[in-house]
Each structure stands twice: as structure tokens, then as C-alpha cells.
Amino acid sequence: MACEEYVFIPIKGDKKISGIVSIPDQFVREKKPAVILAHGAGNGMFHPLLIHMANVLAEAGYLCLRFNFLYRDEEKKTPDSEGVLEATWVKVYEYLKNHPRYKPSFIVAAGKSMGGRIASQVAADNLIQVRGLIFLGYPLHPPGKTDTLRDTHLYHIRAPMLFFAGSHDPFCNLDKLSEVLAKTDAVSTLDVIEGGDHSFKLPASSGASDRETYARILGKTLSWLKTV
């Protein structure tokens, strides 16, 4: 059975952020990637989807580190600046990559909304070297502003990318996302959660629970991880 370890990761000066490492019974670093999982702007590492994802990944043999950005640990509502968010992602990556006990052979970056976007930006700039990226609701544009796309850096990524998108996500027009993915050089996979919003919440009329949606996301994720 997997276990969890609470860690504190130095990011700048005497500042540290909190994280939780979900550790499989047997982590074979040469065979399976470790996964770093970042939260979205309005939540933290205890979001139900992130907890579920970390637990399932660990049970399947994937070491998983999820963490809080600094503003979340400091109980602030406004996210850190782009520079601080990016630097934090890089520090978390370096912490896991160089940790004497974990020291994975390769890493996959994953994130909910903002956490995934920041991961893709530092990957595009070659500040982290990852085997793949997983996006749990990529914020392609502000709500209602489909002409303002956050896509330029995606064309510089070479690692495979897995996108989960709700069909009713105001932050991600599916037609626009499909156009973007068609222009990327990286192999990209899109899984659409019909009826889902930005957090994959389905209308009550669907009769589906959050756990059922999470199970679908993790099923696809586990299949995809075997290919990277």
C-alpha cells in the first residue's frame, strides 16, 4: 500500500513551500516516471481531484509529488507573479529530480488549470526536462475572450501532451483548442468530458458523480503514461 510523506521545498532565501509525496510500495525509477502535480489558481494541493490522482498514481506504481504555490501556503487569494510561479515550478522539479531517495529517471509534469499552464511555460523554455505533460483543464483564454489565446509557448514543446477539457469550460473553447493542437509539433491527445465545466463538474441532471469523472480521467491518464 502506498504511503505519503509531507515535505518542505526551499524556493527562495528562507522561503519554503509545502508538498506531499505519494510513494508507491515499489517505485522502479528506471521503468515508471514520477509525476509532479500542481494546483489551479483558486485551489491548492488538497483539491479532491489532485488527492484522488496522487493516490491512484501511487497505487499504480508512480511516485507523485503535489505541492502548494507560495501564495497558497501564505493564505493569500491572489496568485504569485508569473515569475514566482515559474521559479517555484522549477524548484519543485529540481527538488524531486535531485532528491537522494526518490531521484526519478524521468518526470511527467501535470497541473490543474494555472498549474498546468505554468508547467508548460517552463517546459517550453527548457527550464524543466519532462517526458510528458498532463493538463487538467488548460486555461487557453480568459472567459469570453477566444481571441486572446495562451498558446504561443505550446508550439515550442516537444514532449507528448495529454489534455482533459470540459465541453462547457469557459476558459477553453474546444474548437480553438483543436486548432492549436493541430499546429503543435508535439504529439497531443485530447479527452473531452462532455458536459463538464473547468473543473469537470457535470450538471446534476447527468446523474454522474465527481468520483466517476475522476475515475475516467485517471483511467485515461494511466493508459497514456504507459506510452511516454
For each residue, the residues with C-beta under 8 A, 3 or more apart:
1: 25 59
2: 22 23 24 25 55 58 59
3: 22 23
4: 20 21 22 23
5: 20 21 23
6: 18 19 20
7: 18 19 20 21 65 95
8: 16 17 18 19
9: 16 17 18 19 67 91 92 95
10: 15 16 91 95
11: 15 16 17 70 87 88 91
12: 15 87 91
13:
14:
15: 10 11 12 70
16: 8 9 10 11
17: 8 9 11 67 68 69 70 73 88 92
18: 6 7 8 9 45 67 68 73
19: 6 7 8 9 45 65 66 67 68 92 95
20: 4 5 6 7 45 54 65 66 67
21: 4 5 7 63 64 65 102
22: 2 3 4 54 55 57 58 63 64 65 66
23: 2 3 4 5 27 58 63 102
24: 2 27 58 59 60 61 62 63
25: 1 2
26: 61
27: 23 24 32 34 61 62 63 102 104
28: 31 32 61
29: 32 34 63 102 103 104 105
30: 105
31: 28
32: 27 28 29 61 62 63 225
33: 62 104 105 106 107 108 131 132 225 228
34: 27 29 62 63 64 65 96 102 104 106 107 108
35: 57 62 63 64 65 107 108 109 110 134 225
36: 64 65 66 67 92 93 96 107 108 109 110 119
37: 45 50 53 54 64 65 66 67 110 111 115
38: 66 67 69 89 92 109 110 111 112 114 115 116 118 119
39: 43 44 45 47 50 66 68 69 72 111 112 114 115
40: 43 47 111 112 113 114 115 136 137 199
41: 79 113 114
42:
43: 39 40 46 47 50 112
44: 39 47 68 72
45: 18 19 20 37 39 50 66 67 68 72
46: 43 50 51
47: 39 40 43 44 50 51 112
48: 51 52 210 214
49: 52 53 112 136 199 200 210 214 217
50: 37 39 43 45 46 47 53 54 66 112
51: 46 47 48 54 55
52: 48 49 55 56 211 214 218
53: 37 49 50 56 57 64 110 136 214 217 218 221
54: 20 22 37 50 51 57 58 64 66
55: 2 22 51 52 58 59
56: 52 53 59 60 218 222
57: 22 35 53 54 60 62 63 64 218 221 222
58: 2 22 23 24 54 55 61 62 63 64
59: 1 2 24 55 56
60: 24 56 57 222
61: 24 26 27 28 32 58
62: 24 27 32 33 34 35 57 58 225
63: 21 22 23 24 27 29 32 34 35 57 58 102 104
64: 21 22 34 35 36 37 53 54 57 58
65: 7 19 20 21 22 34 35 36 37 92 96 102
66: 19 20 22 36 37 38 39 45 50 54
67: 9 17 18 19 20 36 37 38 45 92
68: 17 18 19 39 44 45 72 73
69: 17 38 39 72 73 79 80 84 85 88 115
70: 11 15 17 73 74 80 84 88
71: 74 76 77 78 79 80
72: 39 44 45 68 69 75 76
73: 17 18 68 69 70
74: 70 71
75: 72
76: 71 72
77: 71
78: 71
79: 41 69 71 85 114
80: 69 70 71 84 85 88
81: 84 85
82: 85 86 118 121
83: 86 87
84: 69 70 80 81 87 88
85: 69 79 80 81 82 88 89 114 118
86: 82 83 89 90 118 121 122 127
87: 11 12 83 84 90 91
88: 11 17 69 70 80 84 85 91 92
89: 38 85 86 92 93 109 118 119 122 127 128
90: 86 87 93 94 122 127 128
91: 9 10 11 12 87 88 94 95
92: 9 17 19 36 38 65 67 88 89 95 96
93: 36 89 90 96 97 107 109 122 128 130
94: 90 91 97 98
95: 7 9 10 19 91 92 98 99
96: 34 36 65 92 93 99 102 104 107
97: 93 94 103 104 107
98: 94 95 103
99: 95 96 102 103
100: 103
101:
102: 21 23 27 29 34 63 65 96 99
103: 29 97 98 99 100
104: 27 29 33 34 63 96 97 107
105: 29 30 33
106: 33 34 130 131
107: 33 34 35 36 93 96 97 104 128 129 130 131
108: 33 34 35 36 130 131 132 133 134 225 228
109: 35 36 38 89 93 116 119 120 123 128 130 132 133 134
110: 35 36 37 38 53 115 116 119 133 134 135 136
111: 37 38 39 40 114 115 116 117 118 119 134 135 136
112: 38 39 40 43 47 49 50 115 116 136 137 199
113: 40 41 116 117 136 137 138 139 171 198
114: 38 39 40 41 79 85 111 117 118 139
115: 37 38 39 40 69 110 111 112 118 119
116: 38 109 110 111 112 113 119 120 133 134 135 136 137 138
117: 111 113 114 120 121 135 138 139 150
118: 38 82 85 86 89 111 114 115 121 122
119: 36 38 89 109 110 111 115 116 122 123 128 130 133
120: 109 116 117 123 124 133 135 138 153 154 157 161
121: 82 86 117 118 124 125 153
122: 86 89 90 93 118 119 125 127 128
123: 109 119 120 126 127 128 129 130 133 157 159
124: 120 121 153 154 156 157
125: 121 122 153 156
126: 123 129
127: 86 89 90 122 123
128: 89 90 93 107 109 119 122 123
129: 107 123 126
130: 93 106 107 108 109 119 123 133 159
131: 33 106 107 108 159 160 228
132: 33 108 109 159 160 161 162 224 225 228
133: 108 109 110 116 119 120 123 130 157 159 160 161 162
134: 35 108 109 110 111 116 161 162 164 221 224
135: 110 111 116 117 120 138 161 162 163 164
136: 40 49 53 110 111 112 113 116 164 200 217
137: 40 112 113 116 164 165 166 169 171 172 198 199 200
138: 113 116 117 120 135 163 165 171 172 177
139: 113 114 117 142 150 171 172 198
140: 149 150 151 171 172 173 176 177 180
141: 145 146 147 148 149 150 171 172 173 176
142: 139 145 148 171
143: 170 171
144: 170
145: 141 142 148
146: 141 149 173 176
147: 141
148: 141 142 145
149: 140 141 146 152 176 180
150: 117 139 140 141 153
151: 140 154 155 180
152: 149 155
153: 120 121 124 125 150 156 157
154: 120 124 151 157 161 180 184
155: 151 152 183 184 185
156: 124 125 153
157: 120 123 124 133 153 154 161 184 185 186
158: 185 186
159: 123 130 131 132 133 186 228
160: 131 132 133 186 187 188 189 224 227 228
161: 120 132 133 134 135 154 157 181 184 186 187 188 189
162: 132 133 134 135 188 189 191 220 221 224
163: 135 138 177 181 188 189 190 191
164: 134 135 136 137 191 193 200 217 220
165: 137 138 169 172 174 177 190 191 192 193 196
166: 137 169 172 192 193 195 196 197 198 199 200 201
167: 174 192 193 194 195 196
168: 195 196 197
169: 137 165 166 172 196 197 198
170: 143 144 197 198
171: 113 137 138 139 140 141 142 143 198
172: 137 138 139 140 141 165 166 169 176 177 198
173: 140 141 146 176 177
174: 165 167 177 178 192
175: 178 179
176: 140 141 146 149 172 173 179 180
177: 138 140 163 165 172 173 174 180 181 190
178: 174 175 181 182 190
179: 175 176 182 183
180: 140 149 151 154 176 177 183 184
181: 161 163 177 178 184 188 190
182: 178 179
183: 155 179 180
184: 154 155 157 161 180 181 188
185: 155 157 158
186: 157 158 159 160 161
187: 160 161
188: 160 161 162 163 181 184
189: 160 161 162 163 224
190: 163 165 177 178 181
191: 162 163 164 165 217 220
192: 165 166 167 174
193: 164 165 166 167 196 200 202 213 216 217
194: 167
195: 166 167 168 202 203 206
196: 165 166 167 168 169 193 199 200 201 202 213
197: 166 168 169 170 200 201
198: 113 137 139 166 169 170 171 172
199: 40 49 112 137 166 196
200: 49 136 137 164 166 193 196 197 210 213 214 217
201: 166 196 197 210 213
202: 193 195 196 206 208 213
203: 195 206
204: 207
205:
206: 195 202 203
207: 204
208: 202 212 213
209: 212 213
210: 48 49 200 201 213 214
211: 52 214 215
212: 208 209 215 216
213: 193 196 200 201 202 208 209 210 216 217
214: 48 49 52 53 200 210 211 217 218
215: 211 212 218 219
216: 193 212 213 219 220
217: 49 53 136 164 191 193 200 213 214 220 221
218: 52 53 56 57 214 215 221 222
219: 215 216 222 223
220: 162 164 191 216 217 223 224
221: 53 57 134 162 217 218 224 225
222: 56 57 60 218 219 225 226
223: 219 220 226 227
224: 132 134 160 162 189 220 221 227 228
225: 32 33 35 62 108 132 221 222 228
226: 222 223
227: 160 223 224
228: 33 108 131 132 159 160 224 225
